[in-house]
Structures are given as C-alpha cells and as structure tokens.
C-alpha cells in the first residue's frame, strides 16, 4: 500500500471537517485525489487551511511529489500530514474534542456496521 492509500472510513453522519480531522489524527497522508475520494472535497488544500489550520491552530506539513504522466508530461502535487509536535499539541486536543462532538451517537447507528464503526471511532478518539 502506497503513502496515498488511506484506510480511514468516515462515519456516515460525520461532518466533512470532522472526517478530515479524524484522518489527520490517525496519521493518514492526504492528497487532492484521496481528499476527493474520501471526503468529496474538490479543493482539499483550501479545506485544510480554512477548516483545520485556522479553526484548530495547527500547522499541516506538505511535501511536493514530482511525477511524469504516462504521456511524458511533468507534473506535481502535494501530500499533507499532521505532525504531532509540541506546537500542534493544543490544536490536536481541540481537534479531538471537535471530532468527539461530531461523530454522532449510538442512537444514530441504524446497522450493525455503523455501530461497529462508531465504537471503533469512539475508542480511537479516547486513546489519543
């Protein structure tokens, strides 16, 4: 599995901001492509700046990936990750609290799969 493959599966009733924050807290590396696939976010860099960095006061690092297309054209994109540093500690705590308040509740789970997802997410947030 490459660095752009994200294992995070957002809960059905979670907000987009909470889903992005959960993926970053989990340690996933996000790109514009998997941002669209996972969160239906057409402009992940803008959402990271507006909904994560400014809202929670964290700094998201980005690294440039240079590639050549199958037609030989050069290109690049960025990969984004949340570094768990001292400078980000307060913001990470805010992100955890935000996610806890936006993952829904057991009563919103209608299927066994949703219930299992909710329990896993709740356990994950409580271990951070």
MARDREN-618158 format. One line per 10 residues: number of its first residue (from 1); for each residue x negated, y negated, z of C-alpha. Coordinates in steps of 0.001 Angstrom, whole numbers, plus 500000, padded with zeros to 6 digits. Example, Ala and Ser with C-alpha at 12.3 -4.5 7.8 and 13.67 -1.06 7.14 Angstrom:
<pts>
1	487700,504500,507800 | 486330,501060,507140
</pts>
This chain:
<pts>
1	500000,500000,500000 | 498543,496638,498970 | 498429,493488,501057 | 501560,492087,499395 | 503732,495076,500282 | 505867,494063,503223 | 507533,496643,505417 | 509845,494194,507166 | 513550,494726,506553 | 515648,491788,507759
11	518853,492437,509673 | 521985,491665,507687 | 523181,488827,509942 | 519802,487144,510433 | 519164,483655,509049 | 516540,483183,506362 | 514320,481230,508749 | 514573,483975,511372 | 513770,486643,508782 | 510674,484764,507571
21	509581,484113,511166 | 510019,487810,512046 | 507925,488889,509083 | 505157,486463,510062 | 505297,487530,513712 | 504997,491137,512604 | 501802,490239,510761 | 503086,490614,507223 | 501336,488771,504416 | 503840,486838,502321
31	503611,485659,498729 | 506024,483842,496492 | 507062,487162,494915 | 507871,489119,498054 | 509431,485952,499526 | 511976,486121,496726 | 512442,489879,497008 | 512856,489989,500798 | 514445,486687,501680 | 515989,485489,498376
41	513788,482443,498823 | 512903,480860,495481 | 510289,478500,496926 | 508541,480220,499824 | 505775,477600,500271 | 508371,474869,500831 | 510326,477002,503306 | 507171,477914,505190 | 506284,474241,505522 | 509773,472997,506347
51	511302,475882,508283 | 508283,477364,510041 | 505313,474993,510324 | 507225,471794,511104 | 510007,473438,513105 | 507766,475510,515391 | 504489,473582,515257 | 502361,476419,513906 | 499806,476434,511138 | 500168,479101,508466
61	496978,480022,506664 | 496938,480612,502938 | 494418,482271,500721 | 494224,481901,496973 | 494372,485006,494807 | 492973,484568,491303 | 494010,487054,488618 | 494212,487621,484888 | 497549,488565,483368 | 497902,491614,481179
71	497650,489191,478238 | 494313,487804,479437 | 495646,484503,480791 | 494136,483298,484070 | 496432,482574,486983 | 496602,482308,490747 | 498987,482499,493643 | 498740,482140,497409 | 499223,484641,500222 | 500476,483292,503542
81	499968,484644,507055 | 500418,483502,510619 | 497198,483631,512611 | 497699,484391,516279 | 495362,481715,517640 | 495391,479507,520733 | 496514,476564,518601 | 499567,478549,517438 | 500431,480102,520829 | 503162,477624,521808
91	504718,477715,518346 | 504684,481513,518313 | 506560,481518,521617 | 509145,479163,520052 | 509429,481469,517034 | 510073,484481,519263 | 512828,482657,521148 | 514376,481460,517874 | 514382,484989,516461 | 515922,486405,519634
101	518762,483920,519374 | 519347,484573,515652 | 519282,488354,515305 | 522922,488721,516201 | 524128,491116,518859 | 525003,494755,519217 | 528660,493867,518621 | 527829,492635,515078 | 526427,496060,514141 | 529019,497953,512137
111	526997,501017,511134 | 524516,503311,512807 | 521769,501975,510530 | 522483,498370,511553 | 522484,499391,515215 | 519131,501130,514833 | 517699,498074,513047 | 518984,495759,515770 | 517477,497888,518545 | 514097,498105,516763
121	514039,494347,516179 | 515021,493597,519768 | 512330,495958,521099 | 509736,494358,518807 | 510599,490831,519980 | 510450,491880,523618 | 506942,493323,523197 | 505440,490091,521816
</pts>
